[in-house]
């Protein structure tokens, strides 16, 4: 090592070129180690964020292979954990359920936004489906949406699928609105304001607003 740093070629290119290469290689290795540590930290942060949300998230690459799923996706698919989701094919997951449109028509895997993204449709409209778990007969209403990730105008590199459970909101919408017995609902006598009778309408939630926007898009 001493002979390399100090030898008869000091001051010539045969000395400085190898020394420069070694120095740059060491610096590059150090930068890559720092980058990998930061990237691993960012991955852990993203995993913590995605694992904590209630919306099911599944990401598929251009070949349709599943590259990411969170625990909410496993719960929605009625599977024990993320590993069980990752080892199943898209069709295997689809075959666990009966899926219909709001009008009662059958929905296939190719009809869902995620499949349409991978076929080249960058921004498909969300799809609200009636989903029945074959194993138990449980009925859910699920809002499926997907977005493409990749160069604009080019083949998508991946499709990010989001599935939101709107069962509670949809059931409330389908249930008939019946006024309470015993006359109108009592309200505090706010000064300067007339008392309001209960109209029979339920409060508009964020999920109900999304369903309303979805129907407006279809009519448009």
Secondary structure, DSSP 8 states (H G I E B T S, - for coil): -HHHHSSTTTTSHHHHHHHHHHHHHHHHHHHHHHHHHHHHHHHHHHHHHHHH-SSEEEEEETTS-EEEE-HHHHHHTT-SSHHHHHTS-HHHHHTTEEEE-TTS-B--GGGSHHHHHHTT-TT---EEEEEEETTT--EEEEEEEEEEESSTTS--SEEEEEEEE-HHHHHHHHS-----SSSS------TTS------S-----HHHHHHHHHHHHHH-
